[in-house]
Amino acid sequence: MKKLKVILIGAGSRGVGYTSNMAEKPDKFEVVAVAEPVEERRLNIKNKHNIPDEMCFESWEAIFEKDLPLH
């Protein structure tokens, strides 16, 4: 099965929980971007999933303005 690339929009408790479960299955999931206005939450996800700076956003709108390589 092909690995699913995931964009997390909202890094509150639910988003952290879901992506933590995904991290336990690295052969199935890869968190490739995060959108979260609260810097501490955004950085937590960035660091946990080794997301590059250019894939971390303060708003969900900013994600859709970028041409993301999700294939």
Residue pairs with C-beta under 8 A, 6 or more apart in sequence:
1 28
3 27
3 28
3 29
3 30
4 28
4 29
4 30
5 30
5 32
5 70
6 19
6 22
6 29
6 30
6 31
6 32
7 31
7 32
7 33
7 34
7 35
7 63
7 68
7 70
8 15
8 18
8 19
8 31
8 33
8 34
8 35
8 36
8 45
9 15
9 34
9 35
9 36
9 60
9 63
10 35
10 36
10 60
11 34
11 36
11 38
11 41
11 42
11 44
11 45
12 41
15 36
15 45
16 41
16 44
16 45
19 31
19 45
19 48
19 49
20 48
22 28
22 29
22 31
23 29
23 31
23 48
23 49
30 49
31 45
31 49
31 51
32 51
32 55
32 68
32 70
33 51
33 55
33 56
33 57
33 63
33 68
34 42
34 45
34 46
34 49
34 51
34 55
34 56
34 57
35 42
35 57
35 58
35 59
35 60
35 62
35 63
36 42
36 45
36 57
36 58
37 58
37 59
42 56
42 57
42 58
43 56
45 51
45 56
46 53
46 56
55 68
57 63
57 66
